[in-house]
Amino acid sequence: QVQLVESGGGLVQTGGSLRLSCAASGRSIDSYAMGWFRQPPGMEPEFVAAISWSGGKTYYADSVKGRFTISRDNAKNTVVLQMNSLKPEDTAVYYCVAEIWGVVPAHIGSGDFGSWGQGTQVTVSS
């Protein structure tokens, strides 16, 4: 499995921006679909965004469309989540995830990814 380490979380005001990075090690990610999930306090992890192995296709939760952008650099083994126009409801622990997909899931869920990072806290103050 690939090991994932997130960075870039922190405290930001409503309307602000944060850039989360995910550094992968152990294996090249160029065969992996990569993504981000988040877990608000007291809730289950929820899908945020995903990107195909080539970067040619991206997928977003409706709640973040138009505000968040996922990208990847296979040469650097990294994935980035750029988050703009942040809202208090974006407050959560954000996890980087990875999996080799044979077929793109019809509805992306936590079970579609086998490798998870330790998470990074994002707090948006009102």
C-alpha positions in Angstrom: 0.0 0.0 0.0 1.0 3.6 -0.4 1.6 5.7 2.6 0.0 9.2 2.7 0.8 12.3 4.8 -1.4 15.4 4.7 -0.3 18.9 5.5 -1.6 22.5 5.2 -4.5 22.4 7.5 -5.2 25.2 10.0 -7.5 27.9 11.2 -9.0 30.3 8.7 -11.8 32.8 8.6 -15.0 32.5 6.6 -14.2 33.3 3.0 -10.6 32.5 3.3 -8.5 29.8 1.5 -6.3 26.9 2.4 -4.2 24.6 0.3 -3.9 21.0 1.5 -1.1 18.8 0.3 -0.7 15.0 0.3 2.7 13.4 0.0 2.7 9.8 -1.0 5.5 7.3 -0.3 6.2 3.6 -0.7 4.9 3.4 -4.2 4.3 5.6 -7.2 0.8 7.0 -7.3 0.7 7.1 -11.1 -1.7 4.1 -11.1 -3.9 5.3 -8.3 -7.0 7.3 -8.2 -6.5 9.9 -5.4 -9.0 11.8 -3.3 -10.0 13.7 -0.2 -12.5 12.9 2.4 -13.5 14.9 5.5 -14.9 14.0 8.8 -16.8 16.7 10.7 -17.0 16.3 14.5 -19.3 13.5 15.5 -20.0 12.5 11.9 -19.0 9.8 9.4 -16.3 10.6 6.8 -17.8 12.2 3.6 -16.5 12.4 0.1 -14.9 15.7 -1.0 -13.0 15.3 -4.2 -11.2 12.7 -6.3 -9.0 12.6 -9.4 -8.2 9.9 -11.8 -4.8 8.3 -12.1 -3.9 10.5 -15.1 -5.5 13.7 -13.7 -7.9 13.7 -16.7 -11.0 13.4 -14.7 -12.1 15.0 -11.4 -15.0 14.4 -9.2 -16.5 16.7 -6.5 -19.1 16.6 -3.8 -21.9 19.1 -4.6 -21.1 21.0 -1.4 -17.6 22.0 -2.7 -18.1 22.3 -6.4 -16.9 25.7 -7.7 -14.9 26.3 -4.5 -12.4 23.4 -4.2 -10.0 22.1 -6.8 -8.1 18.9 -6.7 -4.9 18.4 -8.7 -2.0 16.0 -8.8 1.7 15.8 -9.8 2.6 12.2 -10.4 6.3 13.1 -10.9 6.3 14.5 -7.3 4.0 11.9 -5.9 1.7 14.6 -4.5 -1.9 15.6 -4.6 -3.3 19.0 -3.7 -6.7 20.3 -2.6 -7.1 24.0 -3.1 -10.0 25.3 -1.0 -11.4 28.7 -1.6 -14.4 30.6 -0.2 -14.3 28.5 2.9 -17.4 28.2 5.1 -17.8 27.1 8.8 -19.4 23.9 7.6 -16.1 23.0 5.9 -14.7 22.5 9.4 -13.4 18.9 9.6 -10.5 16.6 9.6 -9.4 16.1 6.0 -8.0 12.8 4.8 -6.0 12.0 1.7 -7.0 8.7 0.2 -5.7 6.4 -2.6 -6.9 3.4 -4.5 -6.3 1.6 -7.8 -9.7 1.6 -9.5 -10.6 -0.9 -12.2 -13.9 0.9 -12.8 -14.9 4.4 -11.5 -17.5 3.9 -8.8 -21.0 5.2 -9.6 -21.1 6.9 -6.2 -17.8 7.4 -4.5 -17.7 6.4 -0.9 -15.2 5.7 1.8 -15.1 2.0 0.9 -13.7 2.8 -2.5 -10.3 3.8 -1.1 -8.0 1.4 0.8 -5.2 3.8 1.7 -5.8 6.7 4.1 -3.6 9.3 5.7 -3.7 10.4 9.3 -5.7 13.6 8.5 -5.2 17.3 8.9 -7.6 19.6 10.8 -9.3 22.4 9.0 -11.2 24.9 11.1 -13.2 27.7 9.6 -14.3 30.4 12.0 -17.5 32.5 11.4 
